């Protein structure tokens, strides 16, 4: 995240070094007749330059300069992040996921053979020397949630809670909660173990985690085609155990494909029409509508002070609530696709949220503002629509300049003070937390929140880069935003936030694609604006979007494959000391199926866990 901020900061600084001293004097010294339509700030923008003026050549050069700077720094960044990923993966500290692969779309087992035997025989035949063990994925709904079992296993700390055991915990004898629950757990333990056996034997899914004694073998297996048909024996590299979405592993190939297209369709509708329900709700949250729909509120809303506050903030509150629900909705849709890991779902959510913000904030304000501010004049003078649109586009730069300034003054101020998390913590502590463990969980800062933070920063980049030539004065505000952002994020990443998973740089290709998308939008916007300015050489900008697409294609072919899978040369240097494969295996066991480590070797797991003789020694 901080590396992305540095790259964007570099693009803006190098662009501003040329654009600010060149374009600002060119714009402000043009002696076009404005008839009072330009403010002093607007005179610093491209809108102040006369149509088809030779001065527009400076702005054409500026468009090319920003594009070339972006190409150069993005190429260097992709190469650097690739080196960082390789350095992290080549570490001699073995990671459990490097010795495992995730297998989906397992066909039905042959008659007389269990799923475990089927997986064993299949991979042992292909990798006879390196195959270690397989863990068949099961449906664990009936054996309890992982959170409950993690609380059972953990040691209680702090003040021991007490509760009443009567009706709804209101009446009855007051007992020690932990002791009482332990007694109940002991009573139900036999039933639990029988349920576990049934789950492991009869509720096996068409997916498994397969373990190897070699990182190279696991990496090679994750990249190999194991079956002739694409819808059977689908193999990918295993994510970290803590971020696997177990419920999605059993989804079939075609079901995942259908879900993906349905989710894309729903997300497209959401992006295009999400503002309609917001406007609908906002219309019904006016004071007059509230009086009609909820007559009993008349006594309250007739008070002048309350009415003034409600009129000022009620529609905006509806907008805030709807927008606050959007990330959760997009995360739900991303997981519905059948994505197997949390990090992948976060990347998918981030991408969807980025396109929503660009469409509804950037394009909505730019095009909507231009149309609504000139609608009356367009009705009276239809032939002036092109010139009116051209003159109104630069005026939106003032709005976006203010937006960016507000983001780094207010947004980063709230992040540094952490007032909102502090308020949420105290509310949780007072009304939700019962044990000391729950209080600690409420105090935990969490991770950086990539799903919402990344789209917000990319929106600011899109705004600044698209208006960098039209209104170069926005560049210093962009530099201030990302410069302060780099300092704040660096401090928070090192001293506050705790990562909930590690994906080894797989977020970068996602960031890169959105930055290139913003660059292409900028180039298309500038081409259209030069057309509106009646510049006869506007066609010189046509190659830029094509060059950007070619650049993205080349980068994807050169770098992207390494971010999908682990290359063999990176993991070829095996650790000097072999890992404890038993611990590697146990790290992938769901807590609800392993209430104590010693039970891993019991016959309880014989139907879902397979073992073969090990030829190598492990520590």
KATA-V64360 format. One record per pair of residues at least 24 apart in sequence whose ideal C-beta (glycine too) atoms are under 6 Angstrom apart, sorted by sequence separation. I is the first residue (numbers start at 1). J is the second residue. D is the distance in Angstrom with one decimal. If there is no record, write none. Layout:
BEGIN
((I & J & D) (I & J & D))
END
This chain:
BEGIN
((287 & 311 & 5.9) (30 & 55 & 5.9) (520 & 545 & 5.2) (369 & 396 & 5.2) (520 & 548 & 5.0) (26 & 55 & 5.2) (209 & 238 & 6.0) (285 & 314 & 4.8) (519 & 548 & 5.6) (285 & 315 & 5.7) (366 & 396 & 5.3) (26 & 58 & 4.8) (282 & 315 & 4.1) (285 & 318 & 5.1) (22 & 58 & 5.9) (282 & 318 & 4.9) (516 & 552 & 4.8) (281 & 318 & 4.7) (581 & 618 & 5.0) (580 & 618 & 5.4) (23 & 62 & 5.7) (580 & 619 & 5.7) (578 & 618 & 5.1) (278 & 319 & 5.6) (207 & 249 & 3.9) (577 & 619 & 5.8) (19 & 62 & 5.2) (207 & 250 & 5.5) (206 & 250 & 5.7) (278 & 322 & 4.8) (205 & 250 & 3.6) (18 & 65 & 5.3) (448 & 497 & 5.2) (447 & 497 & 5.4) (15 & 66 & 4.7) (445 & 496 & 5.1) (509 & 560 & 5.5) (143 & 195 & 5.1) (445 & 497 & 5.3) (447 & 499 & 5.3) (142 & 195 & 5.6) (143 & 196 & 5.4) (447 & 500 & 4.6) (465 & 518 & 5.8) (15 & 69 & 5.5) (509 & 563 & 5.0) (14 & 69 & 4.7) (143 & 199 & 5.5) (404 & 460 & 5.8) (458 & 514 & 5.0) (462 & 518 & 4.1) (466 & 522 & 4.6) (461 & 518 & 5.7) (465 & 522 & 4.9) (506 & 563 & 5.4) (11 & 69 & 5.6) (11 & 70 & 5.3) (466 & 525 & 5.3) (138 & 199 & 5.2) (11 & 73 & 5.5) (138 & 200 & 5.8) (10 & 73 & 5.1) (400 & 463 & 4.8) (139 & 203 & 4.2) (138 & 203 & 5.1) (7 & 73 & 5.7) (138 & 204 & 5.5) (400 & 467 & 6.0) (136 & 204 & 4.8) (137 & 205 & 4.5) (7 & 77 & 4.6) (137 & 207 & 4.2) (263 & 333 & 4.9) (397 & 467 & 4.9) (136 & 208 & 4.7) (405 & 477 & 5.4) (408 & 480 & 5.6) (412 & 484 & 5.4) (263 & 336 & 5.8) (401 & 474 & 5.0) (404 & 477 & 4.5) (408 & 481 & 4.0) (415 & 488 & 5.8) (134 & 208 & 5.2) (135 & 209 & 4.6) (263 & 337 & 5.0) (397 & 471 & 3.5) (407 & 481 & 5.9) (134 & 210 & 4.8) (394 & 470 & 5.7) (401 & 477 & 5.8) (408 & 484 & 5.3) (412 & 488 & 5.2) (260 & 337 & 4.9) (394 & 471 & 6.0) (404 & 481 & 5.6) (133 & 211 & 4.8) (259 & 337 & 5.2) (132 & 211 & 4.4) (259 & 338 & 5.4) (132 & 212 & 5.7) (132 & 213 & 5.0) (130 & 212 & 4.7) (256 & 338 & 3.9) (130 & 213 & 5.3) (130 & 214 & 4.8) (271 & 355 & 5.9) (267 & 352 & 5.2) (271 & 356 & 4.9) (123 & 210 & 5.4) (130 & 217 & 4.0) (251 & 338 & 4.3) (271 & 359 & 5.3) (115 & 204 & 4.5) (119 & 208 & 5.0) (127 & 217 & 5.9) (248 & 338 & 4.9) (249 & 340 & 6.0) (248 & 340 & 5.6) (245 & 340 & 5.8) (244 & 341 & 6.0) (243 & 341 & 4.9) (357 & 455 & 5.4) (243 & 342 & 3.8) (106 & 206 & 4.4) (243 & 343 & 5.6) (350 & 450 & 5.8) (362 & 462 & 5.6) (350 & 451 & 5.1) (354 & 455 & 4.1) (362 & 463 & 5.9) (239 & 341 & 3.8) (349 & 451 & 4.3) (353 & 455 & 4.1) (357 & 459 & 4.5) (104 & 207 & 4.8) (346 & 450 & 5.2) (350 & 454 & 4.7) (354 & 458 & 5.3) (358 & 462 & 5.7) (103 & 208 & 4.8) (346 & 451 & 5.0) (350 & 455 & 5.7) (103 & 210 & 5.7) (100 & 209 & 5.4) (101 & 210 & 5.2) (100 & 211 & 5.1) (99 & 211 & 5.7) (137 & 249 & 4.9) (99 & 212 & 5.7) (98 & 215 & 4.7) (101 & 218 & 5.7) (99 & 218 & 5.3) (101 & 221 & 5.1) (101 & 222 & 4.9) (327 & 451 & 5.8) (107 & 232 & 5.1) (327 & 452 & 5.1) (105 & 231 & 5.7) (105 & 232 & 5.3) (105 & 234 & 4.4) (104 & 234 & 4.6) (103 & 235 & 5.4) (101 & 235 & 5.5) (102 & 236 & 5.2) (102 & 238 & 4.6) (101 & 238 & 5.5) (100 & 238 & 3.9) (97 & 238 & 4.9) (390 & 532 & 3.6) (97 & 240 & 5.3) (390 & 533 & 5.9) (386 & 532 & 5.9) (105 & 253 & 4.9) (343 & 501 & 5.2) (342 & 501 & 5.7) (343 & 503 & 4.1) (354 & 514 & 5.3) (347 & 510 & 4.8) (243 & 501 & 4.1) (240 & 501 & 5.6) (161 & 434 & 5.5) (161 & 435 & 5.8) (158 & 436 & 2.9) (157 & 436 & 5.2) (237 & 565 & 5.9) (223 & 565 & 5.0) (222 & 565 & 5.8) (47 & 391 & 5.9) (241 & 587 & 5.0) (47 & 394 & 3.0) (219 & 566 & 4.5) (241 & 588 & 4.5) (45 & 394 & 4.1) (219 & 568 & 5.6) (42 & 394 & 6.0) (45 & 397 & 5.8) (216 & 568 & 5.8) (219 & 571 & 5.2) (216 & 571 & 5.6) (215 & 571 & 4.1) (216 & 572 & 5.8) (41 & 398 & 5.9) (211 & 585 & 5.8) (209 & 588 & 5.3) (196 & 593 & 5.9) (66 & 468 & 5.8) (213 & 616 & 5.6) (63 & 469 & 5.5) (201 & 607 & 4.2) (62 & 469 & 4.6) (200 & 607 & 4.8) (200 & 608 & 4.2) (59 & 469 & 5.4) (88 & 504 & 5.2) (85 & 504 & 5.2) (85 & 505 & 4.0) (46 & 470 & 4.7) (81 & 505 & 5.3) (45 & 470 & 5.9) (45 & 471 & 4.1) (81 & 508 & 4.5) (44 & 473 & 5.3) (150 & 591 & 5.2) (149 & 591 & 4.1) (149 & 592 & 4.9) (146 & 590 & 5.9) (146 & 591 & 4.7) (146 & 592 & 5.5) (1 & 448 & 5.8) (24 & 472 & 5.8) (144 & 592 & 4.9) (23 & 472 & 4.8) (70 & 519 & 5.3) (132 & 581 & 5.6) (143 & 592 & 4.9) (140 & 590 & 5.7) (20 & 472 & 5.3) (133 & 585 & 5.6) (140 & 592 & 5.1) (8 & 461 & 5.3) (15 & 468 & 5.8) (19 & 472 & 4.5) (135 & 588 & 5.9) (16 & 475 & 4.1) (12 & 475 & 5.7) (63 & 526 & 4.9) (12 & 478 & 4.9) (13 & 479 & 5.9) (12 & 479 & 5.0) (138 & 608 & 5.8) (136 & 608 & 4.6) (9 & 482 & 4.4) (8 & 482 & 5.2) (9 & 483 & 5.9) (135 & 609 & 6.0) (134 & 610 & 4.7) (5 & 482 & 5.3) (67 & 544 & 5.6) (78 & 555 & 5.6) (82 & 559 & 5.5) (89 & 566 & 5.8) (133 & 610 & 5.8) (133 & 611 & 5.5) (56 & 535 & 4.8) (5 & 485 & 5.2) (6 & 486 & 6.0) (71 & 551 & 5.6) (82 & 562 & 5.9) (90 & 570 & 5.2) (5 & 486 & 4.5) (78 & 559 & 5.0) (89 & 570 & 4.9) (94 & 575 & 5.1) (51 & 533 & 5.0) (52 & 534 & 4.6) (51 & 534 & 4.5) (52 & 535 & 5.8) (92 & 575 & 4.9) (2 & 486 & 6.0) (86 & 570 & 5.2) (94 & 579 & 4.1) (99 & 584 & 5.3) (2 & 489 & 5.0) (1 & 489 & 5.7) (2 & 490 & 5.1) (96 & 584 & 4.4) (120 & 610 & 4.5) (96 & 587 & 4.5) (116 & 610 & 5.0) (4 & 511 & 5.1))
END
